[in-house]
Amino acid sequence: MRLVPGFHALQTMTRLLLAERIPNDAYVLVLGAGGGLELKVFAEAQPGWRFCGADPSAEMLDLAKRTLGPLASRVEFHEGYIDTAPAGLFDAATCLLTLHFLPEDERRRTLAEVHRRLTPGAPFVVAHHSFPQQDGEKAKWLARFSAFAAASGMATMTPESAAAMGERLPVLSPEQDEMLLREAGFVDVALFYAAFTFRGWVAYKA
């Protein structure tokens, strides 16, 4: 995750934002759980939390189970998108570094489905690529992302490949992302993380 500035701090901040509001025996929905990195951070620090981890990749879910080791016993794994997560009410939800893969309409539906699965007052933490989409601004932020990647030793992320990524991914502007959260029913939407092309918000179910 060298391409994500402050990746480990992002996971820690996410856990702390959840812990502000949820009980010690909370049930937490983790979208994009493949790999298990944030699940491991959450589970190690909060021994009473239980988790539902959803991811469309069976291979990545297998990796998550290996990453978690004995901690995997506290996680229900579901292969698929939000619809595979149970309809029961969760005390919190996270979606880190995933939503930028979804087109706007599917992103809007996913946020609404997350909201529907949460208890009143539950926090939702989300972070992904989100930067200005005007031509000049978009190119500037992608160039900065490429420069950070090069400085982090990722020689394959050239300015050309960063520009191609910007065209391939259905990235929205921060203003659009905040609007979608509010449209889905979330309130008190607050930016807590900003790192070149990435943004992260915490929001709550009313």
N, C-alpha and C positions, 0 to 999 in steps of 0.2 A: 504493500500500500504506500510505496514511496511517492506516488503521484498525488496523494492527498495530504496537503500541508496540515500538520498537527493531528494526524490520524488517531494516535493513541489518546491524545488529550480530548478529541471529539468523543471517543467512547466513554471516557471518564466523566466528561461533562454531561453526557446523555444519562448515565446512571445517576448522577447527583440530581439532575432535574426530575427524574422519575421519583427518586427517594424523597423529595420534598413533599410529595402528595400521597404516596401509596403506602399501604401497610407492610409489615414485615413478612406477611404470608401472601403477598400479592401474586396475581396471575397475569403475566405479561405476554402480549402478542409481539413477536418479532418478525416483521416482513423482510424478505431477502436474507434469511438466516443461514444460507449456504456458506460453508467455511467455518462458521461457529465462533468467529473472533469476538464479536460483541457479546454473544451468549456466554462465552467463557469469562469475560470481564464482569458481566452482571452477576453470574452465578457464584463466582469466587468471592465477590464483595458482599453479596446479599444471600446468605445461606437459606433463608426462608422463602425466597421467591421461586415460583414455578413458571414454566414458559411453554408457549406454543410457537414453534418455529416453522415458518412456511417459506418455501423456495421452489421455483420451477425445475431446478436441476437436481436429479437424483444423485449425480456424482458429487455435487457440492454438499448435499445433505450428508452423504457418507463421510466426506471430509470433516463436516461439522461434528459428527459423532466421534471421529477419531481425535479431533482437537479437544473435545470436551472430556473424553475418557469417562471416569466414574460420574462426572457431573451430568452426563447425558441422561441419567435416570430421572432427572427433574424436567426433561424437555419432551413434549409431544411433537414429533416431526410430521409435517404434511407436505407432500410433493405437489406443488402447484402455486397458484396465485391467491389473492385474498379470498376467493370463493371456497377454497379448500380449508380455510380456518373455520373452526366451529362457531356457531352463532351465539354461543354463550357469552356472557358479559365479562370483559377483561378490565383489570384495574389500570392498565396503561398499554401503550403500543409504541413501537419504534419502527422506523424505516430508513436505514442508513445506506446511502450511495446506491440507490435502486431506482427511485422514481424517474430519474432522467432518461431511463430506457423506454418509458411508456409515453405514447402519444397523448395529447391533451385530453381527448375524450375519455380514454381509458384511465388516465391519471385522475380525472374528475370522479369517475365511477369508483375507483379504488379508494380514494379519500372518503367518499360517502359510505362505503362498506366498512372501512375502519371505524368511522364515527358511529355507525350503527351497532358495532360490537363492543363499544366501551360503556362503562358505568358513568353516571353523571359526575362531572368534575375530574374525570380521568385525564392525565396528561398524554399527549402524543408528541414525540420528538422525531423530526424528519430532517435529513440533510442530503444534498445531492448537488450536481452541477446546476447553477442558476446564476446567470450573468446577463448584462444588457444585450439586447438582440438587434439594436440598430447597427447597420453595416460597419461603420467606423469603430464603434465601441466594441462590437463583437470581435472584430479582428484584433483589437488591442488586447482584450482580455485573453483570447486564445494564445496570442504571442507570449503573454506573461506566463500562462500555464506551461507552454512549451519551454520557456526559459527556466522555470522552476524544475521541470522534469529533467532537463539537461544538467542543472546544478545538483540534482539528486542522483545522478549517475544513470539516468534512463536515456541512453543515446538514441534509442529507437523512436522516441517521441520528438520528431523534428517539427519545425514550424508547419511544414506541409501536412504531416500526419495529424497535427493538432487542428489545423483548419478543416481537414477531411472529417475528423471527429465532430467538429462543430456543425458540419452539414448533415452528418449521419444521425446524430442524436437529436431527438425532439426536445431540445433544451428550451425552457421558458425564462423570461426575465424574473427577477425577484418580485417585482410588483404583481406579475401574473401568478406566481406561486402563492403569494400571500392571499390573493383574491380567491384562488381555488380552495384554500384551506377554509376561508370564511364562507364560501358558497356551500361547502360540505357541512357546515354547522359548527365549526370550531370557533372559539372565542379567545380573547386575550392572546392573539398571535404575536409572538415576540421573537425577533432575531437574536440568537445567542452565539452564532458562529459565522465568520466570514473569512475566507482564505482563498484569495485569487478567484478562480471560477466556481468555488463551492460556497454554498450558504446553508445554514441550519436554523430551524425554528422550533420553538416549543409552543404548543397550543393546547386548549382544553375543551372537553365536551361540556357544554353548559349544563 
